[in-house]
């Protein structure tokens, strides 16, 4: 029997790339899925793919939501609970990678990254945490980046936001120790998505979105007494 059978997972940024791959992988293991993103047309495409892949054996709903808007996130979680029951897994995958140098002066782009990459994570955690704590059960996955570990001359602001995601994950792990709620931070290296068009990067093959999805499944299928705090996935 699949370990995730009957569990409900919310995946933000699920309309394409890493988020879509995570949703499909979780569904293949038996989880019911709540797809969240801003583009409803793309969400419905992923929803249909999951329905076909799983032969309608799992429930899938698509919810239009902007994670940088607190009310959207609250409504997302409320709809998930109403239609599918308790939220067992939250995957904070939605992210923005825009112009990140300080010299560029692209203040609006910095604000978008801060709002989505940091506030979006906090809003989502805030929305699911009370129910998870009351049940002494739940798993929050935060998708950060290797850019949160290493900063380059072109990634200053983006790296700052992804470092913040790691710090939030580390702090939550300590806050929630012995509550039954687990936290995992996953830092992918360069992944072959719409954000990167070239199949080769510095002479290396980029990661496939499913590589990150498998890391998520690994973390959430561990025994209840095991908390996988940190996973870094890089190209060879």
C-alpha positions in Angstrom: 0.0 0.0 0.0 1.3 3.5 -0.8 2.6 5.3 2.2 0.8 8.5 1.2 -2.6 6.9 0.5 -5.3 9.2 1.7 -3.0 12.0 2.6 -3.7 15.5 1.3 -0.9 17.7 0.0 -1.0 21.4 -1.1 1.7 22.3 -3.7 2.2 26.0 -4.5 3.6 27.1 -7.8 2.1 23.9 -9.2 1.3 25.0 -12.7 4.6 24.0 -14.2 8.2 22.9 -13.6 9.2 21.7 -10.2 5.8 22.3 -8.6 4.0 20.2 -11.3 6.5 17.4 -11.0 6.2 17.4 -7.2 2.4 17.2 -7.4 2.5 14.3 -9.9 5.0 12.4 -7.9 3.0 12.8 -4.7 -0.1 11.7 -6.5 1.6 8.7 -7.9 2.2 7.6 -4.3 -1.4 7.9 -3.4 -1.7 11.5 -2.1 -4.7 13.7 -2.8 -3.4 17.0 -4.4 -4.3 20.6 -4.1 -2.7 22.5 -7.0 -2.1 26.2 -6.4 -0.8 28.9 -8.7 -1.9 32.1 -10.4 -2.7 30.6 -13.9 -5.8 28.6 -13.8 -5.4 27.3 -17.3 -2.0 25.8 -16.6 -3.3 24.4 -13.3 -6.1 22.6 -15.1 -3.7 21.1 -17.5 -1.7 19.6 -14.6 -4.9 18.5 -12.9 -5.9 16.6 -16.0 -2.5 15.0 -16.4 -2.6 13.8 -12.8 -6.1 12.4 -13.2 -5.0 10.5 -16.3 -1.7 9.3 -14.7 -3.4 8.0 -11.6 -6.5 6.6 -13.4 -8.7 8.8 -11.2 -7.5 7.0 -8.0 -6.6 10.2 -6.2 -8.6 13.5 -5.7 -7.1 16.6 -7.3 -8.4 20.2 -7.1 -6.9 23.3 -8.6 -7.1 26.6 -6.8 -6.1 30.0 -8.2 -4.0 31.7 -5.6 -1.2 34.3 -5.3 0.9 33.3 -2.3 2.0 36.9 -1.8 -1.6 37.7 -0.9 -2.4 36.5 2.6 -6.1 36.3 1.9 -5.5 34.1 -1.1 -3.5 31.7 0.9 -6.1 31.5 3.7 -8.8 30.8 1.2 -6.6 28.2 -0.5 -6.1 26.3 2.8 -9.8 26.7 3.7 -10.9 25.2 0.4 -8.4 22.3 0.7 -9.8 21.5 4.2 -13.4 21.8 3.0 -13.0 19.6 -0.1 -10.3 17.1 1.0 -10.0 17.3 4.8 -6.9 17.9 6.9 -3.8 19.2 5.1 -1.1 16.7 5.8 1.7 18.1 3.6 2.4 21.6 2.5 5.0 22.1 -0.2 6.1 25.8 -0.5 7.4 25.7 -4.0 6.1 29.0 -5.5 9.0 31.3 -6.2 10.3 34.3 -8.3 13.8 34.6 -9.7 14.1 38.1 -11.2 16.8 40.7 -11.6 18.8 40.4 -8.4 21.7 42.7 -8.4 21.7 45.8 -6.2 23.2 48.0 -8.9 20.3 47.2 -11.2 18.0 49.3 -9.0 15.0 47.0 -10.0 13.2 47.7 -6.8 9.8 46.3 -8.0 11.5 43.1 -9.0 13.2 42.8 -5.5 9.8 43.4 -3.9 8.2 40.6 -6.0 10.9 38.2 -4.9 10.5 39.2 -1.2 6.7 39.0 -1.4 6.6 35.5 -3.0 9.8 33.8 -1.8 9.6 35.0 1.8 6.1 36.3 2.6 4.5 33.5 0.6 6.3 30.8 2.7 5.3 32.5 5.9 1.7 33.0 4.9 1.3 29.4 3.9 2.9 28.1 7.0 0.7 30.4 9.1 -2.4 29.0 7.4 -1.7 25.3 7.9 0.1 25.2 11.2 -2.7 25.5 13.7 -4.5 22.4 12.3 -1.2 20.5 12.1 -0.3 21.3 15.7 -3.8 20.4 17.0 -3.3 16.9 15.3 0.3 16.6 16.3 0.9 15.6 12.7 2.0 17.3 9.4 4.9 18.0 7.2 6.0 21.3 5.7 8.4 21.3 2.8 10.2 24.5 1.8 11.8 24.7 -1.6 14.8 27.0 -1.2 17.9 27.0 -3.6 21.6 26.5 -3.6 21.6 30.2 -4.2 20.6 30.4 -0.5 23.9 28.7 0.3 26.2 30.6 -2.2 25.8 34.1 -3.5 27.1 35.3 -6.8 27.6 38.8 -8.1 24.3 38.5 -10.1 22.1 36.8 -7.4 22.3 39.2 -4.4 18.6 39.7 -3.7 17.4 36.3 -4.9 20.1 34.6 -2.8 19.0 36.7 0.2 15.4 35.5 -0.2 16.4 31.9 -0.5 18.7 32.1 2.4 15.7 33.5 4.3 13.7 30.4 3.4 16.5 28.2 4.8 16.6 30.3 8.0 12.8 30.0 8.4 13.0 26.3 7.9 15.8 26.0 10.5 13.9 28.1 13.0 10.7 26.2 12.5 12.4 22.9 13.1 13.5 24.1 16.5 10.1 25.8 17.3 8.2 22.6 16.4 10.5 20.0 17.9 8.5 17.2 19.6 5.2 18.6 18.3 4.8 15.9 15.6 5.0 18.5 12.8 8.1 18.0 10.6 10.0 20.6 8.5 12.2 19.9 5.5 14.2 22.4 3.5 15.2 21.3 0.0 17.8 23.3 -1.9 17.9 22.5 -5.6 20.8 23.4 -7.9 20.0 24.4 -11.5 16.9 22.7 -12.7 15.8 22.4 -16.3 12.6 24.5 -16.3 11.2 27.5 -18.1 13.6 29.7 -16.1 16.5 28.1 -17.9 16.4 27.3 -21.6 19.8 25.7 -22.2 20.1 22.0 -21.6 23.7 22.3 -20.6 24.9 24.6 -17.8 28.6 25.1 -17.3 29.2 21.8 -19.1 26.8 19.9 -16.8 23.4 18.5 -17.4 20.8 20.3 -15.4 18.6 18.5 -12.9 15.2 17.3 -14.0 12.1 18.6 -12.0 11.4 15.0 -11.1 14.7 14.8 -9.3 13.4 17.4 -6.8 10.0 15.7 -6.7 11.7 12.4 -5.6 13.5 14.3 -2.8 10.2 15.5 -1.5 8.7 12.0 -1.6 11.7 10.7 0.2 11.3 13.2 3.0 7.6 12.8 3.5 7.6 9.0 3.5 10.0 8.6 6.4 8.8 7.1 9.6 7.0 9.5 11.9 9.9 9.7 14.3 12.3 10.7 11.5 12.7 14.4 10.4 14.8 15.0 7.3 15.8 18.6 8.0 17.9 19.5 4.9 18.3 18.1 1.4 20.6 19.7 -1.2 20.3 18.4 -4.7 23.0 19.4 -7.2 23.9 18.4 -10.8 27.0 16.2 -10.9 
